[in-house]
Each structure stands twice: as structure tokens, then as C-alpha cells.
Amino acid sequence: MRIARFSLNDKVRYAFVQTDENDGKDYLVALDGFPLGAQEVKPTGERYAVDSDGIRLLAPIIPSKVFGLAKNYQAHTEFMANKGLSDIKVAPEEMVIFTKPSTSVIGPDDPIVIPSFSNDMNYEPEVAVIIGRIAKNVPVEKAMDYVLGYTCVNDVTLRDVQGFDPMWTRAKGFDTSCPLGPWIQTDLDWANTHIGFSLNGEVVPEAAGTTAGLIHSIPAQIAAISQFSTLLPGDVILTGTPNASGTLRPGDEAIVHVEGIGDLRNVVVRG
């Protein structure tokens, strides 16, 4: 099942996304409420083509908080070391966890804005996990019971700022640094999902990978984070970028592709 958040003539709503067997197009089946709320929601009977006039897909969720994992693939760890961006050549045994504020979240087709204080902004395509219910001190073996679904994310990072900002607060938490979308997919082979990336219409093979290469699995991530922070419905975990990252420049079109979910497209502008 796919769950979308969208606006119709500037009114924000939620929908199930269904593919019509006759024309092969995706349609939004509008819901009468918020699918993560206490009240049960149901379809209103309204249906809109995703590409209809007046329809705009939004970030599928606005979380209370976003957690991310760094150096969670060996290939990316080696890439950072080889580029002289890190002294660590082997993925660390302990999780490296950072946060992004909710104000960093944008949706499909929203612009990624390069801040005036940076001249080296990088893309990092990843799978994001969406929490479905309150999670605190969750054991690994039950962690997936707390997941609503998954979406695409671009963990946009200011490499030059990261070099002198050891907490990564500015480097990873600036406005527009967390594009999410295009929707939440509730059914996914999360243990072996392919991640891809294209830049200006060209596939970037060195950025690709699969969640089978995660150092710390998704259940382990949920369990570890819930030990120190209560995860709320709608909270997001960025699971790590699988391989090489690269520079984004004004005018670039960045597309994150996650097998089983779809494409997240954003363009880059200078702030």
C-alpha cells in the first residue's frame, strides 16, 4: 500500500495511491483524515490522477524528528576515506547517529537550496523508515512491528561545512536538506532493496547500492535509537547512503530511486 500527502488547490490532504489497470496511471484515492491519527480514516470517494492540474505531491510526512546514520555501509566509509573527507576506513562498530530538524524536510519537486555559506553540497540517496507507532526501548526482534513504511530520501550534506562543524548541525540540518517522497510504501523488501541515483538525467552507478549491505540493519537502528529517544508516529530514520556521494550545483536535477517505492525528484538552486 502507498500513502501520499498532497495538496489540491492549496488544501493539504492524504490519499492512498493506486495504479489503474486500464491506463497504467497512478491515482490518489482521497482520505477523510490523517492516517497516523487516533481516528480511523476511509476513502471519500474522490479520485485524482497524480499528474492532474492543481495536484501537488508533498513530503509524505512532517516528522517531529529525523535521525540518520552515517558510515553505515562499508563502501561509503571507504569512499569518504579515499576522498580525504574522513580518517575512518572501516565502518565503525558503534552507530554514528545524527539528527535533522523537521524544518529540513521538503517534498517532491521542491527546490534544494544551497545556503550562502556553502560551496560544496553533496547528494546522498537513501531509504528512509517511517515510524508508525510510539516506540521506546524496543527490542530488535520486535522493531519492525513499529514501522509504518518507507520512502526515498536525499540526505543532502554540506561537505565544506561538515569539515569544521563536528556536530554536523549546519552541515546536515539546514532548510531543504531532507527531501522525502514521493509517498510512503508500506510493503517493501527492506532487507535487500536497491537504491539508485541520477543527476541531470544520467544514472550515477557509483552512488548505487542495496540495503543488504547495511552495517547496522533497520531493526537494529530502530532498537538503538528508541533506547535514548522516544520515537513518535511519523518520525523518520535515514538508514545510510550505500556508496559514493557527489556535488550538487545550481540548476541540477537530482533523482533518488528506490526499488519498490519510486522516484524522488528535486532541483537545486542557490540561496
C-alpha positions in Angstrom: 0.0 0.0 0.0 1.2 3.5 -0.8 0.2 6.6 1.3 0.6 10.1 -0.1 0.2 13.6 1.3 -0.8 16.1 -1.4 -2.4 19.5 -1.9 -5.4 20.2 -4.1 -5.8 23.9 -4.8 -3.6 24.6 -1.7 -5.6 22.4 0.6 -3.5 19.6 2.2 -4.9 16.1 2.2 -3.9 12.4 2.4 -4.6 9.6 0.0 -3.9 6.0 -0.9 -2.1 5.7 -4.2 -3.5 3.2 -6.7 -2.4 2.2 -10.2 -5.3 1.9 -12.6 -5.1 -1.4 -14.5 -6.7 0.2 -17.6 -4.4 3.1 -18.3 -1.4 2.3 -16.0 -1.5 5.7 -14.4 -1.3 6.4 -10.6 -4.3 7.9 -8.9 -4.8 9.5 -5.5 -7.7 8.0 -3.6 -8.5 10.8 -1.1 -8.9 10.0 2.6 -11.1 11.8 5.1 -8.4 12.3 7.7 -4.8 11.8 8.8 -3.8 8.1 8.5 -1.4 8.3 11.5 -4.1 9.8 13.8 -6.2 8.1 16.5 -9.3 8.1 14.3 -9.8 5.5 11.6 -9.7 7.0 8.1 -11.6 5.9 5.0 -11.8 6.9 1.3 -14.0 9.8 0.5 -14.9 8.6 -3.0 -12.8 11.3 -4.7 -10.0 10.2 -7.0 -7.4 12.3 -8.8 -4.7 11.5 -11.3 -1.3 12.2 -9.7 -0.5 14.5 -12.7 -3.8 16.4 -12.6 -3.9 20.1 -12.7 -3.9 21.6 -9.2 -2.4 18.4 -7.6 0.9 18.7 -5.9 2.6 15.8 -4.1 4.1 16.9 -0.7 6.6 15.4 1.7 4.6 12.3 2.8 5.1 13.2 6.4 6.3 16.1 8.6 8.1 14.3 11.4 8.6 15.5 14.9 12.3 14.5 14.4 14.6 12.9 11.9 17.5 10.6 12.8 20.2 9.5 10.4 23.0 7.0 10.3 26.4 7.9 8.9 29.1 5.4 7.7 26.5 2.6 7.7 27.9 1.0 4.5 31.5 -0.1 4.1 31.6 1.2 0.5 30.6 4.7 1.6 33.0 4.6 4.5 35.8 3.8 2.1 34.7 6.5 -0.4 34.9 9.1 2.3 38.3 8.0 3.4 39.6 7.9 -0.2 38.4 11.4 -0.8 40.3 12.6 2.3 37.0 13.5 4.0 37.4 11.0 6.9 40.2 9.2 8.7 37.9 6.2 9.2 38.5 3.4 6.6 36.4 0.7 8.2 32.7 1.2 9.1 32.6 1.7 12.9 31.1 -0.9 15.2 29.1 1.7 17.1 26.3 3.5 15.2 27.1 7.1 14.2 23.8 8.9 14.7 22.9 12.5 13.8 19.6 14.5 13.6 17.9 16.8 11.2 15.1 19.2 12.3 11.6 18.9 10.9 12.2 22.2 9.1 14.8 20.5 6.9 12.0 18.4 5.2 10.8 19.2 1.7 8.8 17.1 -0.8 9.0 16.0 -4.4 9.9 18.7 -6.9 10.6 21.2 -4.1 13.9 23.1 -4.6 17.0 22.1 -2.6 18.5 25.5 -1.7 22.3 25.8 -1.3 22.9 28.1 1.7 25.0 31.2 1.0 27.7 29.9 3.4 28.5 26.7 1.5 30.2 26.0 -1.8 30.2 22.1 -1.7 26.8 20.5 -1.3 26.5 16.7 -1.8 23.7 14.2 -2.5 23.3 11.0 -0.5 20.4 8.7 -1.8 18.9 6.5 0.9 15.9 4.5 2.1 14.0 6.3 4.9 12.0 4.4 7.5 8.7 5.9 8.7 7.7 5.0 12.3 4.0 4.0 12.7 3.5 4.0 16.5 5.2 5.1 19.7 8.5 3.2 20.2 10.5 3.2 23.3 13.1 0.6 24.4 12.1 -1.6 21.5 13.9 -5.0 21.2 15.5 -5.8 17.9 13.3 -8.8 17.3 10.1 -6.6 17.5 11.4 -3.5 15.9 9.7 -3.9 12.5 6.3 -4.0 14.3 6.7 -0.3 14.8 7.3 0.6 11.1 4.6 2.2 9.0 6.6 2.1 5.8 9.4 3.5 3.8 10.2 6.4 1.4 13.0 7.8 -0.7 15.3 10.4 0.9 18.2 12.5 -0.2 20.4 13.2 2.8 21.8 16.4 1.4 25.0 17.4 3.1 27.3 20.4 3.1 30.7 18.8 2.8 32.7 22.0 3.3 30.7 22.9 6.4 30.9 19.3 7.7 34.7 19.7 7.9 34.6 22.4 10.6 31.2 21.5 12.2 31.9 18.3 14.2 28.2 18.1 15.3 27.0 18.3 11.7 24.2 20.5 12.8 24.6 23.0 10.0 26.1 20.5 7.5 23.0 18.2 7.6 20.3 20.2 9.3 19.9 23.3 7.1 16.5 24.1 5.5 15.7 21.8 2.5 18.4 19.3 3.4 15.9 16.4 3.8 13.8 15.8 0.6 11.3 13.0 1.2 8.9 11.2 -1.1 7.1 10.7 -3.3 4.9 8.6 -0.9 5.1 6.0 1.9 5.3 2.4 0.7 4.1 0.0 3.4 5.3 -3.2 1.7 9.0 -3.4 0.9 11.8 -5.9 0.8 13.6 -3.7 3.4 16.5 -6.2 3.9 17.5 -6.1 0.2 16.2 -3.0 -1.6 18.2 -1.4 -4.4 19.0 2.3 -4.2 19.9 4.4 -7.2 20.6 8.0 -8.2 20.6 10.0 -11.3 21.9 13.5 -11.9 20.6 15.6 -14.8 19.1 12.6 -16.5 22.3 10.5 -16.2 22.4 7.4 -13.9 25.3 7.6 -11.4 26.2 4.0 -10.9 28.9 4.7 -8.2 26.1 6.0 -6.0 24.0 2.8 -6.1 23.7 0.0 -3.7 21.4 -2.2 -1.7 20.2 -2.3 1.9 21.6 -5.8 2.1 25.0 -4.0 2.6 23.8 -2.1 5.7 26.3 -2.5 8.6 23.5 -1.9 11.1 20.2 -3.3 10.0 17.0 -1.4 10.1 15.7 -3.3 13.1 18.9 -2.6 14.9 18.7 1.1 14.1 15.1 1.3 15.5 16.1 -0.6 18.6 19.2 1.5 19.3 17.5 4.9 18.7 14.5 4.0 20.8 16.8 3.4 23.7 17.6 7.1 24.1 14.8 8.8 22.3 11.1 8.0 22.1 10.1 7.6 18.5 6.7 9.0 17.6 4.3 8.1 14.8 5.7 9.8 11.6 9.3 10.1 12.8 11.9 9.3 10.2 15.1 7.3 10.2 17.6 7.8 7.4 19.3 4.4 7.1 22.6 5.4 5.3 23.8 6.1 1.8 25.3 3.0 0.2 28.2 4.2 -1.8 29.7 7.4 -3.3 28.2 10.8 -3.0 28.8 13.8 -5.2 28.4 17.5 -5.7 25.1 19.3 -6.4 25.2 22.6 -8.3 22.6 25.2 -9.1 20.3 24.0 -11.9 20.9 20.3 -11.2 18.1 17.8 -11.3 18.6 15.1 -8.6 16.5 12.0 -8.6 16.7 9.3 -5.9 15.3 5.9 -7.0 14.4 3.2 -4.5 13.2 -0.1 -6.0 9.7 -0.8 -4.9 9.0 2.8 -3.9 9.6 5.1 -6.9 11.5 8.3 -7.7 12.1 11.4 -5.6 12.9 14.4 -7.9 14.3 17.8 -6.8 16.1 20.6 -8.4 18.9 22.7 -6.9 19.0 26.5 -6.6 21.4 28.9 -4.9 20.1 30.7 -1.8 
